[in-house]
Amino acid sequence: MKRVYELDVYKLAEELSDEETKSWLRKLIRRKILSESNATEYKAIVEKIGPKLNAFINSTKT
């Protein structure tokens, strides 16, 4: 009999989105595509929007 694992897609999306964004910012800095100061601004925006996005995602769960 096959086991069926329930995947919490919302939880996975929350974690990947935040980590992926931070990862891309680090890559852009390392490749000198984005300055440190701009990256700091973007990180602040991501940190500000993150909880709001998570609240929205949680409100859409059924």
C-alpha positions as CSV (number, residue, x, y, z in Angstrom):
1,M,0.0,0.0,0.0
2,K,1.3,3.4,-0.9
3,R,1.7,6.1,1.7
4,V,0.1,9.4,0.9
5,Y,1.8,12.4,2.5
6,E,-0.1,15.6,3.0
7,L,1.9,18.5,1.9
8,D,1.2,21.9,3.5
9,V,1.6,23.9,0.4
10,Y,1.0,27.2,2.1
11,K,3.7,26.6,4.7
12,L,6.2,25.5,2.0
13,A,5.4,28.6,0.0
14,E,5.9,30.9,3.0
15,E,9.3,29.4,3.8
16,L,10.6,29.2,0.2
17,S,9.5,32.7,-0.7
18,D,11.3,34.3,2.2
19,E,14.5,32.3,1.8
20,E,14.5,32.5,-1.9
21,T,14.2,36.3,-1.8
22,K,17.1,36.6,0.6
23,S,19.1,34.2,-1.5
24,W,18.6,36.2,-4.7
25,L,19.6,39.4,-2.9
26,R,22.8,37.8,-1.8
27,K,23.5,36.6,-5.3
28,L,22.8,40.1,-6.7
29,I,25.2,41.7,-4.3
30,R,27.9,39.1,-4.9
31,R,27.6,39.6,-8.7
32,K,27.7,43.3,-8.2
33,I,24.4,43.8,-9.8
34,L,22.9,45.4,-6.7
35,S,24.7,47.6,-4.3
36,E,24.8,46.9,-0.5
37,S,22.7,50.0,0.2
38,N,20.0,49.0,-2.3
39,A,20.0,45.4,-0.9
40,T,19.5,46.8,2.6
41,E,16.5,48.7,1.4
42,Y,15.0,45.7,-0.3
43,K,15.6,43.5,2.7
44,A,13.7,46.0,4.8
45,I,10.8,46.0,2.4
46,V,10.8,42.2,2.4
47,E,10.8,42.1,6.2
48,K,7.9,44.6,6.3
49,I,5.8,42.8,3.7
50,G,6.6,39.3,4.8
51,P,4.2,39.2,7.8
52,K,1.4,40.8,5.8
53,L,1.9,38.3,3.0
54,N,1.9,35.4,5.6
55,A,-1.3,36.8,7.1
56,F,-2.9,36.9,3.7
57,I,-1.9,33.4,2.9
58,N,-3.2,32.1,6.3
59,S,-6.5,33.9,5.7
60,T,-7.0,32.0,2.4
61,K,-6.5,28.6,3.8
62,T,-9.6,26.5,3.9
